[in-house]
Amino acid sequence: MNTSSPLAADAHFSDTWLTLREPVDHRARDAQLTHAADHWLAQRASASTAATLVDLGCGSGSNLRYLAPRLHTPQRWRLVDHDPSLLEHARSRCDTLASAAGEPIQLTVHEATLAQALDEALTGADLVTASALFDLVSAEWIDALAARCRELGCAVLFTLSVDGEIHFQDSAGKTLEDGDDRFVFDTLAAHQQRDKGAGEALGTLAPTYLKQAFLRHGYHLREAPSPWRLGRETWPLIDALIAGWRTALLEQAPAQATRIENWYRTRLSALDAGRLMLTLGHRDLLALPPDSPPGMSFDTSFETSQDRPA
Ligand SMILES: C[S@@+](CC[C@H](N)C(=O)[O-])C[C@H]1O[C@@H](n2cnc3c(N)ncnc32)[C@H](O)[C@@H]1O
């Protein structure tokens, strides 16, 4: 499963779940990377032409609702997903969005799988973006995406990729982790790597794999953490998340049902009582093509030597 979704056994997600997570996602995202993407687009765009932005696995449009009003350039958006009902939600809720400069955006939706999206849907893209997607995809698909983006010379902004960091903290901020938590986190990670229809899924390995794939194509990278910090005030999201984990754990380790049910009840009641907080790690990545306008390359301290392939 997608740690950030309870409903991903087959890579289909409910609008209810995506709506629950949207405000928490928007708070968690790294604003500086959006700012840098805005700057890059402004330098690249000609004054008269709208930039083409493609949102892969757009769901009901959360990523677009975050980005469009924060980008100053005129925008032509292409939303891609394999789920027609989510695409319809996205279209109806994003139709009236405007750029940060007040210019209405243009919007088209494309019902396509991620594999199909690499050809036509990416044509002419200036910026390819996605949120909460990459744990579902395979290494081969990321390699193909990075090669295609390099061919197009576009930038990419990929946010909220789960990185496997999960922590419970008590009210004093102390991390609590016992043998059952470790069993649960390992079992969730194994469940995440199941094939979701696009090859063996990378799960929590995706953020590192993404960086390496774009570095291999000469991109300049900047990465930032974007963790969820969940407490009693985000109860409906926590409740749905932990229920989804329970389902995934029972699928992955049915012989451990008693252990899983005990863990679920104990952790859920402590969260409900406000005795625990839950931190769930994500990473955001902005990658700019090698031939970006002068002044747009990042401080290379963002690229560590182990990131750069030999
Ligand atoms: C976790 S949701 C994220 C949705 C949205 N980006 C957001 O942040 O709310 C993942 C999205 O990817 C889509 N998706 C998953 N696998 C896909 C595939 N193989 N082809 C096309 N879309 C896919 C799902 O339908 C879903 O909308």
The ligand as an SDF file (V2000), in Angstrom:
LIG
                    3D

 27 29  0  0  0  0  0  0  0  0999 V2000
   -2.0910    8.7280   -3.7700 C   0  0  0  0  0  0  0  0  0  0  0  0
   -3.0140    9.2510   -5.1550 S   0  0  0  0  0  0  0  0  0  0  0  0
   -2.4310   10.9340   -5.3010 C   0  0  0  0  0  0  0  0  0  0  0  0
   -3.3950   11.8060   -6.0360 C   0  0  0  0  0  0  0  0  0  0  0  0
   -2.9890   13.2800   -6.1230 C   0  0  0  0  0  0  0  0  0  0  0  0
   -1.7310   13.4560   -6.8180 N   0  0  0  0  0  0  0  0  0  0  0  0
   -2.9440   13.9030   -4.7560 C   0  0  0  0  0  0  0  0  0  0  0  0
   -1.8490   14.3240   -4.3280 O   0  0  0  0  0  0  0  0  0  0  0  0
   -3.9960   13.9770   -4.1100 O   0  0  0  0  0  0  0  0  0  0  0  0
   -2.2390    8.4740   -6.5500 C   0  0  0  0  0  0  0  0  0  0  0  0
   -2.9490    8.7680   -7.8590 C   0  0  0  0  0  0  0  0  0  0  0  0
   -2.2620    8.1000   -8.9140 O   0  0  0  0  0  0  0  0  0  0  0  0
   -3.2000    7.4840   -9.7650 C   0  0  0  0  0  0  0  0  0  0  0  0
   -2.5380    6.3010  -10.3410 N   0  0  0  0  0  0  0  0  0  0  0  0
   -1.9840    5.2820   -9.6550 C   0  0  0  0  0  0  0  0  0  0  0  0
   -1.4560    4.3640  -10.4990 N   0  0  0  0  0  0  0  0  0  0  0  0
   -1.6850    4.8440  -11.7440 C   0  0  0  0  0  0  0  0  0  0  0  0
   -1.3840    4.3450  -13.0510 C   0  0  0  0  0  0  0  0  0  0  0  0
   -0.7280    3.1750  -13.2190 N   0  0  0  0  0  0  0  0  0  0  0  0
   -1.7510    5.0810  -14.1030 N   0  0  0  0  0  0  0  0  0  0  0  0
   -2.3960    6.2740  -13.9290 C   0  0  0  0  0  0  0  0  0  0  0  0
   -2.7320    6.7800  -12.7300 N   0  0  0  0  0  0  0  0  0  0  0  0
   -2.3700    6.0710  -11.6490 C   0  0  0  0  0  0  0  0  0  0  0  0
   -4.3770    7.1330   -8.8750 C   0  0  0  0  0  0  0  0  0  0  0  0
   -5.5830    6.9920   -9.5890 O   0  0  0  0  0  0  0  0  0  0  0  0
   -4.3980    8.3110   -7.9200 C   0  0  0  0  0  0  0  0  0  0  0  0
   -5.2000    9.3310   -8.3920 O   0  0  0  0  0  0  0  0  0  0  0  0
  1  2  1  0
  2  3  1  0
  2 10  1  0
  3  4  1  0
  4  5  1  0
  5  6  1  0
  5  7  1  0
  7  8  2  0
  7  9  1  0
 10 11  1  0
 11 12  1  0
 11 26  1  0
 12 13  1  0
 13 14  1  0
 13 24  1  0
 14 15  1  0
 14 23  1  0
 15 16  2  0
 16 17  1  0
 17 18  1  0
 17 23  2  0
 18 19  1  0
 18 20  2  0
 20 21  1  0
 21 22  2  0
 22 23  1  0
 24 25  1  0
 24 26  1  0
 26 27  1  0
M  CHG  2   2   1   9  -1
M  END
$$$$
